[in-house]
Amino acid sequence: METAKQVREAETDMYVATEEAKIPDAVIEESAELEKPEESRMIADDFGDVMDSIHPKDEIRLKWAELVSDARRHRIRDCVVLGGAVAPNRAGVYAITKLNDFRTFIKADEFFLPGTFSANIETVSEEVRQERQLQMIQKMLGAHMRVIITNAASVYADGEKTYSVAASRVMAADVMKNYYFFGRRSQRHMPKVGDTVKARILLVSESSVRVEACGIESRVPYALLTGRRHLSSRNVLEYFSKDQAVWMSVVNMEVNKENRTVDWRLSHRAVEDEIYKPELSESMIGRRFLGEIVGINDEYYTAYCLAENLPCSIPIRRCMNESRLNYGDQVALEVYGLGDRFLKCNCRKI
């Protein structure tokens, strides 16, 4: 648990990292009400009532004041990707989120971090680029990410007050990268190989998930997410959801301070292997366990035995089923030998 001194030092280092990012001041626009419309009365009915309450209009004012304060201080905010759209006249693509319940827009060039797209989308036509950006935002719906507020405007029109908020994910990532890798105080916080970091899952592809940690986006193949079950694009979010952070071990890392790039490999499976350290014993031979098929090739099945937290190698000829097994099938395992950190088993589909 962090001490009060460590918390103060972290806050100071974050302030320094934000200053180093040279983020421009947020644009704050708040127009005065020229002609106040007649409002309906609020009947309190407070006779002997000790219950506290806050009127929704007052709540909105408080939330707006907090948002404006965060904008002026360049404070990093958490949000969830709720939508995406193309601006009128195809002026650009933007993502939609909410901050303090206020609808917030993030332009594409302030939303996507370097390396998000596998191909250079700057070489394609504007129409194709916008279509790809919109598709990527759609894949990232429900993802949690950090932003910095760049614009906050409240305007009276026709007796009603309207709000407009814009934010930048790119700026927030720059601050985080200064904090962890490139700032003058980053040595205190820079992850090292073997450390664990909290990653946010952004999107799911055919063979991997894309995650963000410490302001860096990277790809994590399913094989490095877990060895305890078979993952695919259809079921990965059942085990690793977008609304929960995933602890990842830093397997390798190269930091280029000149180009401000970080190339690293993250693995949740390495965290699992560190936690579950099974011991092989001759007494396991002859035992029977429940397993799930997590790997298939021409000669072997691989199952995972939850009871012993061990993978199991099963020659196909030792499987007592006429038809081939599939990923996710549950099987009864019978141990006949020991390998190097795995069991040798016969099996039969349950």
N, C-alpha and C positions, 0 to 999 in steps of 0.2 A: 504494500500500500504506500502511495506517495505521501511524503511529508509536506507540510505547508511550505517549507523552503523550496522543495522540488517543484511544487505547483507554481510558485512565484517565478522561479527560474525559467520554467517552461513557457509561462505567459510572456516573460521578457524576451525570450528567444523567438517566440512567435511574432512579437511586435517587430523585432529586428528583421526577421525573415520577410515580413510584409513591407517594411521600409525598403529593403533591398530589391523587392520586386517592382518598385517605382510605379505603383498602381495610381492612375489618375484619380482625382477627387470625383466622387459620385455626383451626378447631376440631380439636384433636389429642386423640384418645382412644387410650390404650394400656393395656390391663388386664394386671395381673400374672398369671402362671400359678399357680393355687392348688394344683394337684396335678399334678406333672409325670409324664406317662405314661412307661412304660418304652420306651426307644428301641432300635432295632436298632443293632448295632455297625458301625463304619466300619473296614474292613480296608484299610490303606494299601498294603501290599505294596511297601515302599520300598527293598528291598535293592538298593543300587547304582543306584536310579532317580533321575535328576536332573531329571525333568520336573515342572514346577510345575502345580498344579491347585487348584481351589476347588470345594468341595462345593456342590451346588445349594441346600442349606439355608442355608449361609453366604452364598451369592450373594443369596438372597432377603432375608436380614437387611441386607446392604449396600445393596441397592436400596431397601428400605423406609426405611432411615436417610437415604438421599439424598433420597427423596421428602418425608419429614417435614421435613428441613432446608430444602428448596425451599419448602414450604408456609409455614414460619415466616418465611422471608425474602421472601415474596410474589414469588418468582422466576417469570418468564414461561416457560412450557414449550410445546414444539411437540408436536402430536399429530395423529392421523388419525381422521376420523369412520368408525367401524366398524359402527354400527347405531343403531337407534332403537326405542323401545317406549312403550307406555302403562302407567303405574303401576297397581297393583291398585286396583279400585273407581274407575277412571278419575280418579285423584287428580291426574293431570297427565301430560305427555309429557316424555321425556328422551332425550338422545343418549348413545351409548355410545362410549367410546374406551379407550385404554390409556396409562398413564404408568408407565414403569419395569416394564412387563409386568403392572401391577395394573389390573384392570378399574375404569374410572372413569366416573361418571355426570355429565351436565350437564343440569340442568333447563331446560325450554324458555325460561323468562324469563331464564336466564343464558346461553342459547345464541344466540338470534337478536338481531342488531343492528338498529338502526332502519333502515327502508327495505327490509328483506328481502322483505316481502310487498307486492304491488302494491296490494292493497285493505286497508282497516282491519279486521283480523280480530277486533277487540275488540267489534264490533257484532253478531257472529254468535253463535249458541248455543255452549255449551261443547263439545258433541259435534262440531259442525262445525269449531270452532277447533282442537280436538285432531287431527282428521283432516287438516286443512291443514298443521298443524305436522309431523305424522308424514310426510306426503307430501314436504314440503320437506326434512326430514332425509334421506329416501330419495334425493332428487336430489343431496344433498351427500355421499353415501357416497364415501369415498376422498379427500375434500378434506383438505388440510393446514391447520391453524389453530393459533392461540396461545391458551393458557388460563392461569389462575392457580388453584392448588389452594386450595379453601375448607374442606374437611373431610378428615381422614385418621384412620381408626380401625382398630386391630388388637385383636381380641377372641378369647379362648380360649373354646371351646365344645366339650364332649364330647371333650376331649383334643386338639382341632385348633385351629389358629390361623387365623382368617378376617380378611380385609382389606376395607375399604370406603373408597372415595375419591370425593370430589365436587369439581368444578371449575367455573370460570366463564369463559366466553369474553368476556362483556360487560366484566368487570373488566379483563381483559388489553387489550381494545380501548380502554378509558378511559385506561389507562397509556400506550399507544402514541399516542393522540391528544394527551395532555399533552406527550409527548416531542416530537412533530412540529409541533403546531399551537397548543396552548392554555396550556402551562406557561410559567413565568417564564423558562425557558431554551430555549424552543422555537425562538427566532429562529436559533439555531445550526444547527438541523436541518430547518427547514421547507422542503419542496420548493417550487420556483418553476416557473412556466411555462417549458417547454423542458428541465427536468430529467427524468431517468429514475428510475423507482421499480420495485422488484420486487413483482409482484402474484402472488397465489395464486388459481388458478381454483377457485371453490366449486361452481358448478353450471352446467349447460347448458340453455338454453331454445331456443325455436324460431328466434329471430333474433339471439341474443346470448349472451354468457357473463356470469356474475356473478363479480366478483373482489373480493379484499380486499387493500388495501395501506395501510400506515401506520395501521392500525386503522379504515379507512374502507371500507365496501362500496360498490361502484358497478357499473353495467352497461356492458359494452363490446360494441357491435354488431359483427357479423362483419366488416363492411366496414372497421372500424378495427383489426381483428386482423391482417389481411394482405391485400395486393392480389395476391399471388403464386399464389393458388389459390382455388377456390370452396369455401366452408365451409358446412356445415349441421349440424344437431343430430346427424346420423348419423356425421359424420366429423371434427368439430372436435377431439375428444380424441385423434385419431390424430396431429395436428400440435401441439396444445397440451395436454399431459397434466396431470392434477391433481397429479402428484408432482414437477413441475418448475416453478420460478418463471418468470414471463414478464416481461421488461423492458418497461415501458410509459413512453411519453413523456407528460408532463403538458401537455395541449393548452390547457386553460384551467382556472381555479380561482377560487372565491370562498370565503373563510373568514369565518364569522360567529362571533366569539369570544363574543358575548353568549349566543347560542343553542347554542354548541358544535357547530356544523354545518360540514361541508365539502362544497361542491358542485363537483365537478371532472369533467373529461373526460380519459380516458386512451386512448392509442393505441399499439399495438405496430407498426402500419403506419408511423407516423411515424418509429419507430426504424429500420425497414427502409429507408425512403426516405432517411434520413440516411446509412446505411451504403452503400447501392447508389445511386451517383450516376452514371448512365449518360450518355454523351455521344452525341448524335445526329450522324450523319455521312452525307453524300451517298453515300459508298461502300457504305452498307448497302442501298441500292436494288438490287434484283435478287437479293439473297441469300435463301437458304432456311433456315428454322429449324423446330425442333420447338416446339410450343406446346400449351397446355391452355386449354380454354374456361372462363372464370371469370365471364363476364357475358353476359346475353341480354336484348334488348328487341325491339320489333317491326321495327326496321330494321337493327340492328347486333349482331354478336357481339363480345365482348371476350375476347381470349386473352392469356396471359402467356408471354413468351419468356424462358426461363431463361438462354439463352446470352448475351443482351444485358441481362437484368434490366430489360426494358421491357414495358409493356402494348401490345397491338396492337388496333387498331380494324379490324373486318372487315365491310363492308357485306354483308348477307345475299345480295344479288344476285351478289357476288363469291365466294360459297362454292360449290365444285363438288360439291355433294351435293344429291340430289333431296329427301331427308328433312331435317327440322330437326335441328340439333345439340343436344346436351344438356350440362348442366354436367359438367365433368370429362372430356369427350371430348378425346382427343389429336388434334392436327391438324398437317399440314405447312403452314407459312406461307411466302408469297413476298412480299417487301417491294416495294411499288410507289411509296411516298411516305413523307414525314415529316410528323408533326404536332407539336404542342407537348408534348414529353416522351412521345410515343408513336409507334409505327410504323403505317403504313397498309398493310394486307396483303390478299392473296387467300389462300384456304385450301382445304384438302381434308382430310376426315377420314381418319385412318390406320386 
